[in-house]
Amino acid sequence: MTKALVKTLYTACAIVIALLAFIVLAQVVTRFFDYSMPGTEELSRLFIVWMTFLGTSLAVYERGHLAVSFFVKRVNDKIRPYIYLAVNILLGLFFLVLTVYGFIFSYQSLDFTSSTLQLPMTVFYIVIPISGLLSLYFIIINAWRPQDESEAV
């Protein structure tokens, strides 16, 4: 299940990047001819938000998030697993808070629409709790995978 989920996330990020590139290119080309396509700025902002949060979940899966590995590698081998555990607990708490407040924020924005596209603002914000849930899942999955020294925590 995890591999399929990761593959889906990679595919979604690739599609979002391709759509973002196309929309921005179209916007630049049409402005060259003194025409501005309505909604392209808003849509590109939506795609950047989604790409950022889905990419965050992928970074958690790959253990590519920031860590102070310089200091971790300098401690005793017996202490190192506890540091990794502490970092994962802190990350888990962060993503739990992000998920809870992301759902609250998304729910509160149901009545609001975007200015140009008239999309519910929830479309912009729902990716926050989705990313939080995915990141929590990947933190739990990674807890049982062995920690490679070359990887970040």
Contacts in CASP RR format, 6 or more apart in sequence:
PFRMAT RR
TARGET T0000
AUTHOR 0000-0000-0000
METHOD contacts of the structure
MODEL  1
MTKALVKTLYTACAIVIALLAFIVLAQVVTRFFDYSMPGTEELSRLFIVW
MTFLGTSLAVYERGHLAVSFFVKRVNDKIRPYIYLAVNILLGLFFLVLTV
YGFIFSYQSLDFTSSTLQLPMTVFYIVIPISGLLSLYFIIINAWRPQDES
EAV
2 61 0 8 1.000
2 138 0 8 1.000
2 141 0 8 1.000
5 134 0 8 1.000
5 137 0 8 1.000
6 58 0 8 1.000
6 61 0 8 1.000
9 54 0 8 1.000
9 55 0 8 1.000
9 57 0 8 1.000
9 58 0 8 1.000
9 61 0 8 1.000
9 134 0 8 1.000
10 58 0 8 1.000
12 50 0 8 1.000
12 54 0 8 1.000
13 51 0 8 1.000
13 54 0 8 1.000
13 55 0 8 1.000
13 58 0 8 1.000
16 47 0 8 1.000
16 50 0 8 1.000
16 51 0 8 1.000
16 54 0 8 1.000
17 51 0 8 1.000
19 47 0 8 1.000
20 44 0 8 1.000
20 47 0 8 1.000
20 48 0 8 1.000
20 51 0 8 1.000
23 40 0 8 1.000
23 43 0 8 1.000
23 44 0 8 1.000
23 47 0 8 1.000
24 40 0 8 1.000
24 44 0 8 1.000
26 37 0 8 1.000
26 40 0 8 1.000
27 36 0 8 1.000
27 37 0 8 1.000
27 40 0 8 1.000
27 41 0 8 1.000
27 44 0 8 1.000
30 36 0 8 1.000
30 37 0 8 1.000
38 116 0 8 1.000
39 116 0 8 1.000
39 117 0 8 1.000
41 116 0 8 1.000
42 114 0 8 1.000
42 115 0 8 1.000
42 116 0 8 1.000
42 117 0 8 1.000
43 117 0 8 1.000
45 124 0 8 1.000
46 119 0 8 1.000
46 123 0 8 1.000
46 124 0 8 1.000
49 124 0 8 1.000
49 127 0 8 1.000
50 127 0 8 1.000
53 127 0 8 1.000
53 128 0 8 1.000
53 130 0 8 1.000
53 131 0 8 1.000
53 132 0 8 1.000
54 127 0 8 1.000
54 130 0 8 1.000
54 131 0 8 1.000
54 134 0 8 1.000
55 131 0 8 1.000
56 131 0 8 1.000
56 135 0 8 1.000
57 131 0 8 1.000
57 132 0 8 1.000
57 134 0 8 1.000
57 135 0 8 1.000
57 138 0 8 1.000
59 65 0 8 1.000
60 91 0 8 1.000
60 95 0 8 1.000
60 134 0 8 1.000
60 135 0 8 1.000
60 138 0 8 1.000
60 139 0 8 1.000
60 142 0 8 1.000
61 138 0 8 1.000
61 141 0 8 1.000
61 142 0 8 1.000
62 151 0 8 1.000
63 142 0 8 1.000
63 147 0 8 1.000
63 151 0 8 1.000
63 152 0 8 1.000
63 153 0 8 1.000
64 151 0 8 1.000
64 152 0 8 1.000
65 91 0 8 1.000
65 152 0 8 1.000
65 153 0 8 1.000
66 152 0 8 1.000
67 87 0 8 1.000
67 152 0 8 1.000
67 153 0 8 1.000
69 152 0 8 1.000
69 153 0 8 1.000
72 80 0 8 1.000
72 83 0 8 1.000
72 84 0 8 1.000
72 153 0 8 1.000
73 149 0 8 1.000
75 83 0 8 1.000
81 147 0 8 1.000
83 153 0 8 1.000
84 147 0 8 1.000
84 153 0 8 1.000
87 153 0 8 1.000
88 139 0 8 1.000
88 142 0 8 1.000
88 143 0 8 1.000
88 153 0 8 1.000
91 135 0 8 1.000
91 139 0 8 1.000
92 135 0 8 1.000
92 136 0 8 1.000
92 139 0 8 1.000
95 132 0 8 1.000
95 135 0 8 1.000
95 136 0 8 1.000
95 139 0 8 1.000
96 132 0 8 1.000
96 136 0 8 1.000
98 128 0 8 1.000
98 129 0 8 1.000
98 131 0 8 1.000
98 132 0 8 1.000
98 135 0 8 1.000
99 128 0 8 1.000
99 129 0 8 1.000
99 132 0 8 1.000
99 133 0 8 1.000
99 136 0 8 1.000
100 129 0 8 1.000
102 125 0 8 1.000
102 128 0 8 1.000
102 129 0 8 1.000
103 129 0 8 1.000
105 125 0 8 1.000
105 128 0 8 1.000
106 122 0 8 1.000
106 125 0 8 1.000
106 126 0 8 1.000
106 128 0 8 1.000
106 129 0 8 1.000
107 122 0 8 1.000
109 120 0 8 1.000
109 121 0 8 1.000
109 122 0 8 1.000
109 124 0 8 1.000
109 125 0 8 1.000
110 120 0 8 1.000
110 121 0 8 1.000
110 122 0 8 1.000
112 120 0 8 1.000
112 121 0 8 1.000
113 119 0 8 1.000
113 120 0 8 1.000
113 121 0 8 1.000
114 120 0 8 1.000
114 121 0 8 1.000
114 123 0 8 1.000
114 124 0 8 1.000
147 153 0 8 1.000
END
